[in-house]
């Protein structure tokens, strides 16, 4: 059945939605950042799924294999992971500053502190 | 020999200098080096523009295309920098504004950032600039994603540095980060879909391979993801939520570059994908992109201007005005005819001059008064005549008064709308100008016709090193309002190039 054969794409969509939902629903900024990370990881899964060739093996083989997975998306994902890690680092650094400035990382409490 | 490597050098010079910054000490050295690097990039951009543009060499010549395979890896396998009439023009805007703003930065940054942080500020600043320059030239969609993220990550830190003035900058920064990352993520998903059907990432290669695939559902899905992702990056209504806080609380020079240039680069990628990669046929004839963008552009112009009227802080007023101005650019994009595109592109140029100039003026005010509330400007028309004259001249440009450059871009936009028979859209442009009259007048009235408060009575004109760069930008916007042959000529050349692509 095609529905189950393409299960990794369904997981991609599920993960993406979990990530976006966390970003929207959670008032805690750290959890928002975790949601963001899940969202980005979903995209990695999407790219990796694209690279899969039926019956294919790893692309680096000696002697060369007849059928192998597409190595390019792997390289792209590697770059995207670096971007994602850097985003995470910047986000956490900003959160540390927020904690210093407001004493909390809850978005509603930060808003409240500003309202006064 | 060095002329052949200009596209790479334009990006690499600021990138490498950014890495040197942290080892420099305190004082003016980081600023000096940053200024040199940004002017070097600007000078190389001018050379590149002359090489590409037919207009500057010989009016009859067609614009050239410069292709630069990075590391000499052959296209389409390697990454390519590709400079044509469209991005040479955008590149010129980016490099010009960054050069002038960096020149201005010294006192403003010393005022806004603690001395031990200044070198890190310039490091992030140059990364931001080199990212923007790279996005503009890249001919590889994945490389565009990486460079967008380089400039975006640098800009998140730069916005967060506004915390030394106002801690709300942190909130603006984290919201910008979350939304910016989602936008870039959507862009990446779109790239993935395009790759899944074509197996290539090179833009020129993509456009040939996509031609028979215009009915493919994956391509349509890809376009939807790319459009939404880029709309977040360019802050098109209703995805502009991050912009007012980020642009309103960042250090003034960061706001100048964010509002003047960064959102335009997002708009440029949209032009690039819609016209050269996917083609006019697909974007505007097969899909209802035009009407959708008309709706959002109209709302952006009306809601952005209306919200700007209600602001009490000068920087937030300018930020909301940027939301409206992006609406004009999106409107010209969606008209997809020569006048409309020329209007959008020349507005990218003109608005960059005006809005960066105005944010530099806001920076001067913050430098002198320590705040940017509009009420605090009362009576400053006499105390700071040159600064306030720049504020007024830039404001007139935002309205689009004749003899300012804002008039030139709105003229083209209205003609473009009329060419298409879309009179309501021409009317929207006029209503937007009326609303701009209200928010600009609100500021001008306080500046010139209210008595100065006691604290403002002692204020004197700011140092020339701040006023002069602001006047370069505002003066240029006035000049290009009177003699628009260069700016609109280059924009027209780019618009014709875009329409000839499909």
Interface residues (C-beta under 8 A of the other chain):
Chain A: X20 X23 X29 X32 X33 X36 X39 X40 X43 X46 X47 X50 X73 X76 X79 X80 X83 X86 X87 X90 X91 X93 X94 X95 X97 X98 X101 X102 X110 X114
Chain B: X142 X145 X146 X149 X153 X156 X157 X160 X163 X167 X168 X170 X171 X173 X174 X177 X178 X181 X182 X185 X188 X189 X192 X195 X196
